[in-house]
Amino acid sequence: MGKSKKEKHSRKEEKEGQKILVVIGVVALLLLLVMLIGYSFLGR
């Protein structure tokens, strides 16, 4: 019984970790877009 509970917990943690990775990826893409837009504006 204890083993199955641990497995469920680790699976939940894995899902949360994936969510964090997705958030980091989205933030990185947004930063890249902002930098590109800002660079294009400053370049002119």
C-alpha positions in Angstrom: 0.0 0.0 0.0 2.8 2.4 0.9 4.6 1.7 -2.3 1.6 2.6 -4.5 1.1 5.8 -2.6 4.8 6.8 -3.2 4.5 6.1 -6.9 1.4 8.3 -7.2 3.2 11.1 -5.4 6.2 10.9 -7.7 3.9 10.9 -10.7 2.2 14.1 -9.4 5.6 15.7 -8.9 6.6 14.8 -12.4 3.5 16.5 -13.8 4.3 19.6 -11.7 7.9 19.6 -12.9 6.7 19.5 -16.5 4.4 22.4 -15.9 7.3 24.4 -14.5 9.4 23.5 -17.6 6.6 24.7 -19.8 6.3 28.0 -17.9 10.0 28.6 -18.1 9.9 27.9 -21.9 7.1 30.3 -22.4 8.8 33.0 -20.4 12.0 32.5 -22.3 10.1 32.9 -25.6 8.4 36.0 -24.4 11.8 37.5 -23.3 13.3 36.7 -26.8 10.3 38.4 -28.5 10.6 41.5 -26.3 14.4 41.6 -26.9 13.9 41.2 -30.7 11.2 43.9 -30.8 13.3 46.3 -28.6 16.4 45.7 -30.7 14.6 46.4 -34.0 13.2 49.6 -32.5 16.5 50.7 -31.2 18.2 49.8 -34.4 16.1 52.3 -36.3 
